[in-house]
């Protein structure tokens, strides 16, 4: 009997211990489920939407060309006797560049001069004789016309003589020399190429939508690939009055005066034309913009709302709490309307307030409501 009582007591104690263990497990499970699990947040960098000055400009590329250029050609034949200039030298209009052998031209000029003096003497005799009726009228007229012809021949011979002296037709720099001393030069042969170095011009082909915006006299800025870090200021010289129907563009000619003489014709350049400025525009970095489905938006980083604590009812399992960002930040997509763009800055017309933190790095990995981890940067 005693043994049976002891066995029943041990069975009761065993059931009590099992009940206590089950109760403890239920409490620990409910507490664990009531806590909000953390999720992996997307690391991002942000920037502040802030007010700053911004400019509206048109940018294009063009090669620099000379304002004027001349191809110097021979107007007569002869052997090149003297050469006074070399490539790279600056010359003025009328400056002597070279001389041809002038022996033949000089002899012809002297012969023409002698013929002219002979005609002058004959006509002087006719002038003295005609009042006395010593010669007929037609002879007087003939002598008069012979004198005019000889004078013209003398002038032509002197012109041919002057052609043996090669002079510069314009100011500029000798860009090319095509002859050497001792060469036999033929008429119409190219001798030199003279290029004007200041001012220089650049011709842009601008889309027709800019036709009413750009004006002659507006300031332009030039940067050349061959001269990194240097900027040159010029102006719009003229604007073509018509639009090319094939390309839908019009020609804008810009002019640059370079006192340092480092710009050269043929240099490839980038040209910016600023046509409007706003001193206090709300701007964000261009890298913050997201173009999707024809809409422009940004992702704004905001504090995540506190996660609700799940209530545990007696006898029921605890509900699963929503996930929360490790540092309490989430990204929200906001549609914006943009205005001018200037380099890395873009104007925001509507949809964003000053001081908002927008994602600039990592925006492709987030969606609306994504938990984010803001990396340490200035913003």
C-alpha positions in Angstrom: 0.0 0.0 0.0 2.8 2.4 0.9 4.6 1.6 -2.3 1.5 2.4 -4.4 1.1 5.8 -2.6 4.7 6.7 -3.3 4.3 5.8 -7.0 1.2 8.0 -7.3 3.1 10.9 -5.7 6.0 10.6 -8.1 3.7 10.6 -11.1 2.0 13.8 -9.8 5.4 15.5 -9.2 6.4 14.6 -12.7 3.3 16.2 -14.3 3.8 19.4 -12.2 7.4 19.8 -13.5 6.3 19.3 -17.1 3.6 21.9 -16.7 6.1 24.4 -15.3 8.5 23.8 -18.2 5.8 24.2 -20.8 4.7 27.5 -19.2 8.3 28.8 -19.1 8.7 27.9 -22.8 5.5 29.7 -23.7 6.6 32.8 -21.9 10.0 32.9 -23.6 8.5 32.3 -27.1 5.9 35.0 -26.7 8.6 37.5 -25.5 10.8 36.5 -28.5 8.0 37.0 -31.0 7.0 40.3 -29.4 10.4 41.8 -30.3 10.7 43.4 -33.8 13.3 41.5 -35.9 15.9 43.7 -37.5 16.5 43.6 -41.3 19.5 44.3 -43.5 19.4 48.0 -44.5 20.7 49.3 -47.8 23.8 51.6 -47.3 23.3 54.9 -49.0 24.9 58.4 -49.2 22.7 61.5 -49.1 22.9 65.2 -49.9 20.8 68.1 -48.7 18.4 70.0 -51.0 19.7 73.5 -50.6 19.3 77.0 -52.2 22.1 78.1 -54.4 22.8 80.1 -57.6 22.2 78.2 -60.9 22.7 79.2 -64.5 20.9 78.1 -67.7 23.3 77.6 -70.5 23.7 75.9 -73.9 26.8 73.8 -74.4 28.3 72.7 -77.7 31.6 71.7 -79.4 33.3 73.3 -82.4 36.8 73.7 -83.9 38.4 77.2 -83.8 38.8 78.8 -87.2 40.7 81.9 -88.3 38.7 85.2 -88.7 40.6 85.6 -92.0 42.9 83.6 -94.1 44.7 84.3 -97.4 46.5 82.0 -99.9 49.4 84.0 -101.5 49.9 83.0 -105.1 52.4 84.2 -107.7 51.1 86.6 -110.3 54.1 86.2 -112.6 56.8 83.7 -113.4 60.4 83.8 -112.3 63.1 82.2 -110.1 62.8 82.8 -106.4 65.8 85.0 -105.5 65.1 86.1 -101.9 63.0 84.8 -99.0 62.3 87.1 -96.0 59.8 85.1 -93.9 59.4 81.6 -92.4 56.5 79.6 -91.0 55.3 80.9 -87.7 56.4 84.5 -88.3 53.8 87.3 -87.8 53.4 89.6 -90.8 51.5 92.8 -91.6 49.6 93.6 -94.7 51.9 94.9 -97.4 55.0 93.4 -95.8 57.6 92.0 -98.3 57.7 88.2 -98.1 59.9 87.2 -101.1 61.4 88.4 -104.3 61.6 86.8 -107.8 64.3 87.4 -110.3 63.2 90.7 -111.9 65.7 91.1 -114.8 63.3 90.3 -117.6 60.4 92.4 -116.0 62.8 95.3 -115.5 64.0 95.3 -119.1 60.4 95.2 -120.4 59.5 98.1 -118.1 62.5 100.2 -119.4 61.5 99.4 -123.0 58.0 100.5 -122.3 59.2 103.7 -120.8 61.3 104.5 -123.9 58.4 103.9 -126.2 56.3 106.2 -124.0 58.8 109.0 -124.2 59.0 108.6 -128.0 55.3 108.9 -128.2 55.3 112.0 -126.0 57.8 113.7 -128.3 55.8 112.8 -131.4 52.6 114.1 -129.8 54.4 117.3 -128.7 55.4 118.0 -132.3 51.9 117.3 -133.5 50.5 119.8 -131.0 52.8 122.5 -132.3 52.0 121.8 -135.9 48.3 121.4 -135.9 47.5 125.2 -135.2 49.6 126.1 -138.3 47.8 123.4 -140.3 51.2 121.7 -141.1 49.8 118.2 -140.5 46.3 116.9 -141.2 43.8 116.4 -138.3 43.8 112.6 -138.5 47.6 112.5 -137.9 47.3 114.6 -134.8 44.6 112.3 -133.5 46.7 109.3 -134.3 49.7 110.6 -132.4 47.4 111.4 -129.4 46.1 107.8 -129.3 49.6 106.3 -129.7 50.7 108.3 -126.7 47.8 107.0 -124.5 48.6 103.4 -125.6 52.3 103.7 -124.7 51.5 105.2 -121.4 49.2 102.2 -120.6 51.9 99.8 -121.8 54.4 101.5 -119.4 52.0 101.2 -116.5 51.4 97.5 -117.3 55.1 96.8 -117.5 55.6 98.4 -114.0 52.8 96.3 -112.6 54.4 93.2 -114.0 57.7 94.4 -112.4 55.9 94.8 -109.0 54.7 91.3 -109.2 58.2 90.1 -108.7 58.0 91.4 -105.1 55.6 89.1 -103.1 53.8 91.0 -100.4 51.4 89.9 -97.6 47.8 90.8 -98.5 46.5 90.6 -94.9 47.8 90.6 -91.3 48.5 87.2 -89.8 50.9 84.4 -89.3 52.7 82.4 -92.0 51.0 79.1 -91.5 52.6 77.4 -94.6 55.5 78.0 -97.0 55.4 76.1 -100.3 58.6 77.4 -102.0 62.3 77.4 -101.6 65.1 79.8 -102.8 66.0 78.9 -106.4 62.7 77.3 -107.3 61.2 78.3 -110.6 57.8 79.9 -109.8 55.0 79.8 -112.2 52.1 82.2 -112.4 49.2 81.2 -110.1 51.4 78.9 -108.0 50.7 78.8 -104.3 53.6 80.4 -102.3 52.4 81.1 -98.7 49.3 80.6 -96.5 48.6 83.4 -94.1 46.2 82.8 -91.2 44.8 85.5 -88.9 45.3 84.4 -85.3 43.4 87.1 -83.4 40.4 87.1 -83.3 39.4 83.5 -83.7 36.0 82.2 -84.4 33.9 79.0 -83.6 30.7 78.1 -85.4 28.1 76.1 -83.4 25.2 74.3 -84.9 22.5 75.0 -82.3 19.0 73.3 -82.2 16.2 75.5 -83.4 14.5 75.5 -80.0 17.3 77.9 -78.9 16.6 80.4 -81.7 14.7 82.8 -79.6 17.0 82.5 -76.6 20.5 83.2 -77.9 21.3 86.8 -79.0 24.3 88.5 -80.7 26.5 90.0 -78.0 25.9 87.4 -75.3 29.0 86.3 -73.4 30.4 82.8 -74.1 33.1 80.7 -72.4 35.5 78.4 -74.2 37.7 75.5 -72.9 40.1 73.8 -75.3 41.3 70.2 -74.9 44.8 71.3 -75.6 44.8 73.8 -72.8 43.3 72.1 -69.7 42.3 74.4 -66.9 42.2 77.5 -69.0 39.0 79.4 -69.9 38.6 82.1 -72.5 35.7 84.6 -72.7 34.2 85.6 -76.0 30.9 86.9 -77.4 28.3 85.8 -80.0 29.3 87.6 -83.1 26.3 86.8 -85.3 23.4 84.4 -85.6 22.2 82.9 -88.8 18.7 84.1 -89.7 17.5 80.8 -91.1 17.3 77.2 -89.8 18.7 74.3 -91.8 15.7 72.1 -92.6 17.9 69.0 -92.9 19.4 69.2 -89.5 17.0 71.4 -87.6 19.8 73.7 -86.5 21.0 77.2 -87.1 24.6 78.6 -87.1 25.9 80.7 -84.2 29.3 82.3 -84.8 31.3 83.1 -81.6 34.4 85.3 -81.6 37.3 85.1 -79.2 40.2 87.6 -78.7 43.2 86.0 -77.0 45.8 88.4 -75.8 48.0 85.5 -74.6 48.1 84.1 -78.1 47.8 80.5 -77.0 44.7 79.7 -78.9 45.3 78.2 -82.4 43.0 77.7 -85.4 41.9 74.1 -85.6 41.8 73.5 -81.8 38.8 71.4 -80.6 36.8 73.4 -78.0 33.8 73.2 -75.7 31.7 76.3 -75.6 29.1 77.3 -73.0 26.6 80.1 -73.5 24.9 81.3 -70.3 21.6 82.9 -71.2 19.8 83.1 -67.8 20.8 83.0 -64.1 18.8 82.4 -60.9 20.6 83.4 -57.7 18.4 81.5 -55.2 17.1 78.3 -56.7 16.5 75.0 -54.8 19.0 72.5 -56.1 20.0 68.9 -55.6 22.9 66.9 -57.2 22.1 65.5 -60.6 23.0 62.0 -59.2 19.9 62.1 -57.0 17.4 62.2 -59.9 15.6 59.0 -60.9 14.0 58.9 -64.4 11.4 56.2 -64.6 8.2 55.8 -66.7 8.5 59.4 -68.0 8.6 60.8 -64.4 11.4 62.4 -62.4 11.7 61.6 -58.8 14.1 61.5 -55.8 14.4 59.2 -52.8 14.2 61.2 -49.6 15.6 59.7 -46.4 13.4 60.0 -43.3 13.2 58.7 -39.8 11.4 55.4 -39.6 8.3 55.4 -37.4 8.6 53.3 -34.2 7.6 49.6 -34.7 4.4 48.7 -32.8 4.7 46.2 -29.9 2.7 43.1 -30.5 0.2 42.2 -27.6 0.3 38.7 -26.3 -3.0 37.2 -25.2 -3.2 34.4 -22.8 -3.2 31.0 -24.5 -2.5 32.5 -28.0 0.9 32.8 -29.9 2.3 36.4 -30.2 1.8 38.1 -33.6 4.9 38.8 -35.7 6.1 42.5 -35.5 7.1 44.4 -38.6 10.7 44.7 -39.6 12.6 47.9 -38.8 15.8 49.5 -40.1 18.9 49.0 -38.0 19.5 52.8 -37.7 15.8 53.8 -38.0 15.8 55.4 -41.6 13.7 54.6 -44.6 13.6 55.9 -48.1 10.5 57.4 -49.7 10.1 58.2 -53.4 8.9 61.7 -54.2 8.0 63.0 -57.6 9.7 66.4 -58.5 9.6 68.9 -61.3 13.0 70.1 -62.5 14.1 73.3 -64.1 17.6 74.5 -65.1 20.6 72.2 -64.9 24.2 73.5 -64.4 27.0 70.9 -64.2 26.2 68.6 -61.3 23.4 70.8 -60.0 19.7 70.5 -61.0 17.0 73.0 -60.0 13.9 71.6 -58.3 10.8 73.7 -59.1 8.3 71.6 -57.0 7.9 68.4 -55.0 10.8 68.9 -52.5 11.5 71.2 -49.6 14.9 72.8 -48.6 16.8 70.6 -46.1 15.5 67.3 -47.4 18.0 64.5 -47.5 18.1 62.9 -50.9 19.9 59.7 -51.8 22.8 60.3 -54.2 24.6 56.9 -54.0 22.8 53.6 -53.7 19.4 54.9 -55.1 19.2 52.1 -57.6 19.0 49.5 -54.8 16.1 51.1 -52.9 12.4 51.3 -53.4 9.7 53.3 -51.7 9.8 52.2 -48.0 13.2 50.5 -48.1 15.2 50.5 -44.9 18.5 52.4 -45.5 21.7 52.9 -43.6 23.0 56.4 -44.1 26.7 56.4 -44.5 28.7 59.1 -42.8 29.0 62.1 -45.1 28.5 65.9 -44.9 24.7 65.6 -45.1 
